[in-house]
Every structure is written in structure tokens, then in C-alpha cells.
Amino acid sequence: MHRTRATLAFILIAVGLVWIGQGTGVIRGSSFMTADIRWALIGLACAAVGLATGWFELRGGRARSGRG
């Protein structure tokens, strides 16, 4: 279960960063997401959830293993 949450956190952060890049126009392409600020905000939320998930997983992992 721990590896699943860590993987989920990594994927959320990576996808969030790509969406931020596309929404702000840093990553160019022919996508409907390019230069649309809504996708930058959605990406920011996605990355924030990923960071929170990763943080809680790291904090919980230490407490469970007794390294506290």
C-alpha cells in the first residue's frame, strides 16, 4: 500500500507540472490546453494534492517504522 501511495503522489506531481507548463504556454503544442490558464490552475491543484500525499506518506512511514 505504501508504494502505491508514493507512486500516486509522483504521478500527480508529474501530471500537475505538465499541466502547469501547458496552461502557462511554457510547453508548446497544438493541444487545447496550451496557454489556457484554467489548466495551469488545475495542474497546480493536482501537484499540491500529490505533494500532500507524498508528505503524509513520508511522515506516516517514519512513524510506522519507529524512526519517528
Backbone as XML, in Angstrom:
<?xml version="1.0"?>
<chain id="A" units="angstrom">
  <residue number="1" name="MET">
    <atom name="N" x="0.826" y="-1.196" z="0.000"/>
    <atom name="CA" x="0.000" y="0.000" z="0.000"/>
    <atom name="C" x="0.869" y="1.257" z="0.000"/>
  </residue>
  <residue number="2" name="HIS">
    <atom name="N" x="2.004" y="1.211" z="0.670"/>
    <atom name="CA" x="2.865" y="2.392" z="0.760"/>
    <atom name="C" x="3.434" y="2.755" z="-0.608"/>
  </residue>
  <residue number="3" name="ARG">
    <atom name="N" x="3.841" y="1.754" z="-1.342"/>
    <atom name="CA" x="4.403" y="2.003" z="-2.665"/>
    <atom name="C" x="3.335" y="2.568" z="-3.597"/>
  </residue>
  <residue number="4" name="THR">
    <atom name="N" x="2.102" y="2.131" z="-3.438"/>
    <atom name="CA" x="1.003" y="2.628" z="-4.272"/>
    <atom name="C" x="0.773" y="4.111" z="-4.031"/>
  </residue>
  <residue number="5" name="ARG">
    <atom name="N" x="0.753" y="4.528" z="-2.770"/>
    <atom name="CA" x="0.554" y="5.952" z="-2.468"/>
    <atom name="C" x="1.729" y="6.797" z="-2.938"/>
  </residue>
  <residue number="6" name="ALA">
    <atom name="N" x="2.934" y="6.275" z="-2.795"/>
    <atom name="CA" x="4.117" y="7.014" z="-3.257"/>
    <atom name="C" x="4.090" y="7.158" z="-4.782"/>
  </residue>
  <residue number="7" name="THR">
    <atom name="N" x="3.697" y="6.100" z="-5.467"/>
    <atom name="CA" x="3.590" y="6.160" z="-6.927"/>
    <atom name="C" x="2.501" y="7.137" z="-7.347"/>
  </residue>
  <residue number="8" name="LEU">
    <atom name="N" x="1.378" y="7.091" z="-6.666"/>
    <atom name="CA" x="0.289" y="8.023" z="-6.950"/>
    <atom name="C" x="0.744" y="9.466" z="-6.741"/>
  </residue>
  <residue number="9" name="ALA">
    <atom name="N" x="1.473" y="9.718" z="-5.665"/>
    <atom name="CA" x="1.976" y="11.071" z="-5.396"/>
    <atom name="C" x="2.898" y="11.529" z="-6.519"/>
  </residue>
  <residue number="10" name="PHE">
    <atom name="N" x="3.803" y="10.663" z="-6.957"/>
    <atom name="CA" x="4.729" y="11.006" z="-8.036"/>
    <atom name="C" x="3.977" y="11.316" z="-9.328"/>
  </residue>
  <residue number="11" name="ILE">
    <atom name="N" x="2.994" y="10.487" z="-9.660"/>
    <atom name="CA" x="2.222" y="10.701" z="-10.889"/>
    <atom name="C" x="1.437" y="12.007" z="-10.816"/>
  </residue>
  <residue number="12" name="LEU">
    <atom name="N" x="0.817" y="12.286" z="-9.672"/>
    <atom name="CA" x="0.061" y="13.532" z="-9.524"/>
    <atom name="C" x="0.965" y="14.752" z="-9.681"/>
  </residue>
  <residue number="13" name="ILE">
    <atom name="N" x="2.145" y="14.703" z="-9.100"/>
    <atom name="CA" x="3.080" y="15.827" z="-9.215"/>
    <atom name="C" x="3.533" y="15.994" z="-10.659"/>
  </residue>
  <residue number="14" name="ALA">
    <atom name="N" x="3.901" y="14.891" z="-11.315"/>
    <atom name="CA" x="4.379" y="14.962" z="-12.698"/>
    <atom name="C" x="3.297" y="15.488" z="-13.640"/>
  </residue>
  <residue number="15" name="VAL">
    <atom name="N" x="2.093" y="14.951" z="-13.520"/>
    <atom name="CA" x="0.990" y="15.403" z="-14.379"/>
    <atom name="C" x="0.659" y="16.867" z="-14.087"/>
  </residue>
  <residue number="16" name="GLY">
    <atom name="N" x="0.651" y="17.230" z="-12.822"/>
    <atom name="CA" x="0.385" y="18.614" z="-12.445"/>
    <atom name="C" x="1.388" y="19.578" z="-13.056"/>
  </residue>
  <residue number="17" name="LEU">
    <atom name="N" x="2.673" y="19.200" z="-13.031"/>
    <atom name="CA" x="3.697" y="20.067" z="-13.610"/>
    <atom name="C" x="3.547" y="20.205" z="-15.121"/>
  </residue>
  <residue number="18" name="VAL">
    <atom name="N" x="3.190" y="19.120" z="-15.787"/>
    <atom name="CA" x="2.959" y="19.189" z="-17.235"/>
    <atom name="C" x="1.768" y="20.102" z="-17.530"/>
  </residue>
  <residue number="19" name="TRP">
    <atom name="N" x="0.697" y="19.952" z="-16.763"/>
    <atom name="CA" x="-0.480" y="20.791" z="-16.983"/>
    <atom name="C" x="-0.177" y="22.258" z="-16.689"/>
  </residue>
  <residue number="20" name="ILE">
    <atom name="N" x="0.631" y="22.528" z="-15.683"/>
    <atom name="CA" x="1.033" y="23.917" z="-15.411"/>
    <atom name="C" x="1.819" y="24.460" z="-16.603"/>
  </residue>
  <residue number="21" name="GLY">
    <atom name="N" x="2.747" y="23.655" z="-17.107"/>
    <atom name="CA" x="3.535" y="24.076" z="-18.270"/>
    <atom name="C" x="2.685" y="24.337" z="-19.494"/>
  </residue>
  <residue number="22" name="GLN">
    <atom name="N" x="1.719" y="23.474" z="-19.745"/>
    <atom name="CA" x="0.842" y="23.677" z="-20.896"/>
    <atom name="C" x="-0.090" y="24.864" z="-20.685"/>
  </residue>
  <residue number="23" name="GLY">
    <atom name="N" x="-0.625" y="24.987" z="-19.502"/>
    <atom name="CA" x="-1.561" y="26.078" z="-19.222"/>
    <atom name="C" x="-0.923" y="27.449" z="-19.288"/>
  </residue>
  <residue number="24" name="THR">
    <atom name="N" x="0.351" y="27.521" z="-18.912"/>
    <atom name="CA" x="1.047" y="28.807" z="-18.966"/>
    <atom name="C" x="1.701" y="29.065" z="-20.312"/>
  </residue>
  <residue number="25" name="GLY">
    <atom name="N" x="1.700" y="28.069" z="-21.190"/>
    <atom name="CA" x="2.301" y="28.237" z="-22.510"/>
    <atom name="C" x="3.780" y="27.924" z="-22.555"/>
  </residue>
  <residue number="26" name="VAL">
    <atom name="N" x="4.357" y="27.452" z="-21.455"/>
    <atom name="CA" x="5.774" y="27.090" z="-21.438"/>
    <atom name="C" x="6.006" y="25.861" z="-22.318"/>
  </residue>
  <residue number="27" name="ILE">
    <atom name="N" x="5.102" y="24.899" z="-22.243"/>
    <atom name="CA" x="5.154" y="23.725" z="-23.109"/>
    <atom name="C" x="4.226" y="24.002" z="-24.285"/>
  </residue>
  <residue number="28" name="ARG">
    <atom name="N" x="4.817" y="24.144" z="-25.452"/>
    <atom name="CA" x="4.047" y="24.480" z="-26.656"/>
    <atom name="C" x="3.527" y="23.221" z="-27.322"/>
  </residue>
  <residue number="29" name="GLY">
    <atom name="N" x="2.458" y="23.367" z="-28.037"/>
    <atom name="CA" x="1.881" y="22.256" z="-28.779"/>
    <atom name="C" x="0.571" y="22.682" z="-29.402"/>
  </residue>
  <residue number="30" name="SER">
    <atom name="N" x="-0.102" y="21.709" z="-29.981"/>
    <atom name="CA" x="-1.384" y="22.012" z="-30.623"/>
    <atom name="C" x="-2.551" y="21.575" z="-29.749"/>
  </residue>
  <residue number="31" name="SER">
    <atom name="N" x="-2.296" y="21.391" z="-28.469"/>
    <atom name="CA" x="-3.323" y="20.933" z="-27.543"/>
    <atom name="C" x="-4.287" y="22.060" z="-27.194"/>
  </residue>
  <residue number="32" name="PHE">
    <atom name="N" x="-5.503" y="21.685" z="-26.860"/>
    <atom name="CA" x="-6.486" y="22.670" z="-26.395"/>
    <atom name="C" x="-6.089" y="23.249" z="-25.043"/>
  </residue>
  <residue number="33" name="MET">
    <atom name="N" x="-5.138" y="22.618" z="-24.371"/>
    <atom name="CA" x="-4.705" y="23.069" z="-23.048"/>
    <atom name="C" x="-3.659" y="24.183" z="-23.119"/>
  </residue>
  <residue number="34" name="THR">
    <atom name="N" x="-3.021" y="24.347" z="-24.276"/>
    <atom name="CA" x="-1.921" y="25.292" z="-24.411"/>
    <atom name="C" x="-2.397" y="26.722" z="-24.191"/>
  </residue>
  <residue number="35" name="ALA">
    <atom name="N" x="-1.718" y="27.422" z="-23.299"/>
    <atom name="CA" x="-1.975" y="28.828" z="-22.975"/>
    <atom name="C" x="-3.382" y="29.059" z="-22.428"/>
  </residue>
  <residue number="36" name="ASP">
    <atom name="N" x="-3.928" y="28.079" z="-21.743"/>
    <atom name="CA" x="-5.236" y="28.215" z="-21.095"/>
    <atom name="C" x="-4.995" y="28.164" z="-19.588"/>
  </residue>
  <residue number="37" name="ILE">
    <atom name="N" x="-5.155" y="29.293" z="-18.931"/>
    <atom name="CA" x="-4.804" y="29.432" z="-17.518"/>
    <atom name="C" x="-5.588" y="28.462" z="-16.628"/>
  </residue>
  <residue number="38" name="ARG">
    <atom name="N" x="-6.760" y="28.043" z="-17.072"/>
    <atom name="CA" x="-7.531" y="27.066" z="-16.277"/>
    <atom name="C" x="-6.730" y="25.798" z="-16.052"/>
  </residue>
  <residue number="39" name="TRP">
    <atom name="N" x="-5.994" y="25.346" z="-17.076"/>
    <atom name="CA" x="-5.211" y="24.119" z="-16.945"/>
    <atom name="C" x="-4.007" y="24.328" z="-16.040"/>
  </residue>
  <residue number="40" name="ALA">
    <atom name="N" x="-3.486" y="25.540" z="-16.002"/>
    <atom name="CA" x="-2.404" y="25.825" z="-15.063"/>
    <atom name="C" x="-2.919" y="25.736" z="-13.629"/>
  </residue>
  <residue number="41" name="LEU">
    <atom name="N" x="-4.112" y="26.224" z="-13.393"/>
    <atom name="CA" x="-4.695" y="26.154" z="-12.050"/>
    <atom name="C" x="-5.056" y="24.723" z="-11.666"/>
  </residue>
  <residue number="42" name="ILE">
    <atom name="N" x="-5.598" y="23.970" z="-12.622"/>
    <atom name="CA" x="-5.900" y="22.560" z="-12.356"/>
    <atom name="C" x="-4.605" y="21.797" z="-12.075"/>
  </residue>
  <residue number="43" name="GLY">
    <atom name="N" x="-3.563" y="22.102" z="-12.830"/>
    <atom name="CA" x="-2.260" y="21.468" z="-12.610"/>
    <atom name="C" x="-1.679" y="21.822" z="-11.259"/>
  </residue>
  <residue number="44" name="LEU">
    <atom name="N" x="-1.869" y="23.053" z="-10.842"/>
    <atom name="CA" x="-1.396" y="23.477" z="-9.525"/>
    <atom name="C" x="-2.097" y="22.699" z="-8.417"/>
  </residue>
  <residue number="45" name="ALA">
    <atom name="N" x="-3.403" y="22.538" z="-8.559"/>
    <atom name="CA" x="-4.157" y="21.760" z="-7.573"/>
    <atom name="C" x="-3.712" y="20.300" z="-7.573"/>
  </residue>
  <residue number="46" name="CYS">
    <atom name="N" x="-3.510" y="19.748" z="-8.742"/>
    <atom name="CA" x="-3.081" y="18.353" z="-8.874"/>
    <atom name="C" x="-1.705" y="18.149" z="-8.230"/>
  </residue>
  <residue number="47" name="ALA">
    <atom name="N" x="-0.772" y="19.047" z="-8.507"/>
    <atom name="CA" x="0.565" y="18.949" z="-7.921"/>
    <atom name="C" x="0.508" y="19.126" z="-6.407"/>
  </residue>
  <residue number="48" name="ALA">
    <atom name="N" x="-0.349" y="20.017" z="-5.926"/>
    <atom name="CA" x="-0.482" y="20.224" z="-4.482"/>
    <atom name="C" x="-1.005" y="18.972" z="-3.786"/>
  </residue>
  <residue number="49" name="VAL">
    <atom name="N" x="-1.985" y="18.316" z="-4.401"/>
    <atom name="CA" x="-2.507" y="17.061" z="-3.834"/>
    <atom name="C" x="-1.411" y="15.997" z="-3.843"/>
  </residue>
  <residue number="50" name="GLY">
    <atom name="N" x="-0.634" y="15.942" z="-4.914"/>
    <atom name="CA" x="0.473" y="14.989" z="-4.985"/>
    <atom name="C" x="1.525" y="15.253" z="-3.916"/>
  </residue>
  <residue number="51" name="LEU">
    <atom name="N" x="1.861" y="16.523" z="-3.717"/>
    <atom name="CA" x="2.829" y="16.865" z="-2.669"/>
    <atom name="C" x="2.303" y="16.516" z="-1.282"/>
  </residue>
  <residue number="52" name="ALA">
    <atom name="N" x="1.037" y="16.804" z="-1.036"/>
    <atom name="CA" x="0.442" y="16.483" z="0.264"/>
    <atom name="C" x="0.414" y="14.969" z="0.488"/>
  </residue>
  <residue number="53" name="THR">
    <atom name="N" x="0.046" y="14.224" z="-0.560"/>
    <atom name="CA" x="0.016" y="12.766" z="-0.456"/>
    <atom name="C" x="1.406" y="12.224" z="-0.164"/>
  </residue>
  <residue number="54" name="GLY">
    <atom name="N" x="2.401" y="12.721" z="-0.876"/>
    <atom name="CA" x="3.781" y="12.291" z="-0.643"/>
    <atom name="C" x="4.271" y="12.660" z="0.743"/>
  </residue>
  <residue number="55" name="TRP">
    <atom name="N" x="3.941" y="13.851" z="1.190"/>
    <atom name="CA" x="4.356" y="14.305" z="2.525"/>
    <atom name="C" x="3.751" y="13.422" z="3.611"/>
  </residue>
  <residue number="56" name="PHE">
    <atom name="N" x="2.456" y="13.174" z="3.519"/>
    <atom name="CA" x="1.809" y="12.330" z="4.523"/>
    <atom name="C" x="2.325" y="10.896" z="4.467"/>
  </residue>
  <residue number="57" name="GLU">
    <atom name="N" x="2.644" y="10.432" z="3.285"/>
    <atom name="CA" x="3.191" y="9.079" z="3.154"/>
    <atom name="C" x="4.572" y="9.002" z="3.808"/>
  </residue>
  <residue number="58" name="LEU">
    <atom name="N" x="5.401" y="10.006" z="3.581"/>
    <atom name="CA" x="6.727" y="10.013" z="4.213"/>
    <atom name="C" x="6.626" y="10.144" z="5.726"/>
  </residue>
  <residue number="59" name="ARG">
    <atom name="N" x="5.771" y="11.037" z="6.179"/>
    <atom name="CA" x="5.607" y="11.223" z="7.621"/>
    <atom name="C" x="5.023" y="9.973" z="8.270"/>
  </residue>
  <residue number="60" name="GLY">
    <atom name="N" x="4.039" y="9.371" z="7.645"/>
    <atom name="CA" x="3.420" y="8.160" z="8.182"/>
    <atom name="C" x="4.373" y="6.979" z="8.145"/>
  </residue>
  <residue number="61" name="GLY">
    <atom name="N" x="5.207" y="6.919" z="7.133"/>
    <atom name="CA" x="6.167" y="5.827" z="7.003"/>
    <atom name="C" x="7.184" y="5.835" z="8.123"/>
  </residue>
  <residue number="62" name="ARG">
    <atom name="N" x="7.627" y="7.005" z="8.529"/>
    <atom name="CA" x="8.586" y="7.104" z="9.623"/>
    <atom name="C" x="7.951" y="6.729" z="10.951"/>
  </residue>
  <residue number="63" name="ALA">
    <atom name="N" x="6.705" y="7.181" z="11.149"/>
    <atom name="CA" x="6.035" y="6.890" z="12.417"/>
    <atom name="C" x="5.743" y="5.397" z="12.545"/>
  </residue>
  <residue number="64" name="ARG">
    <atom name="N" x="5.364" y="4.750" z="11.453"/>
    <atom name="CA" x="5.056" y="3.322" z="11.484"/>
    <atom name="C" x="6.310" y="2.478" z="11.696"/>
  </residue>
  <residue number="65" name="SER">
    <atom name="N" x="7.457" y="2.935" z="11.169"/>
    <atom name="CA" x="8.669" y="2.134" z="11.275"/>
    <atom name="C" x="9.414" y="2.382" z="12.585"/>
  </residue>
  <residue number="66" name="GLY">
    <atom name="N" x="8.966" y="3.361" z="13.357"/>
    <atom name="CA" x="9.596" y="3.633" z="14.634"/>
    <atom name="C" x="10.783" y="4.576" z="14.551"/>
  </residue>
  <residue number="67" name="ARG">
    <atom name="N" x="11.019" y="5.169" z="13.385"/>
    <atom name="CA" x="12.147" y="6.109" z="13.243"/>
    <atom name="C" x="11.751" y="7.527" z="13.599"/>
  </residue>
  <residue number="68" name="GLY">
    <atom name="N" x="10.534" y="7.753" z="13.926"/>
    <atom name="CA" x="9.900" y="8.886" z="14.325"/>
    <atom name="C" x="10.164" y="10.231" z="14.409"/>
  </residue>
</chain>
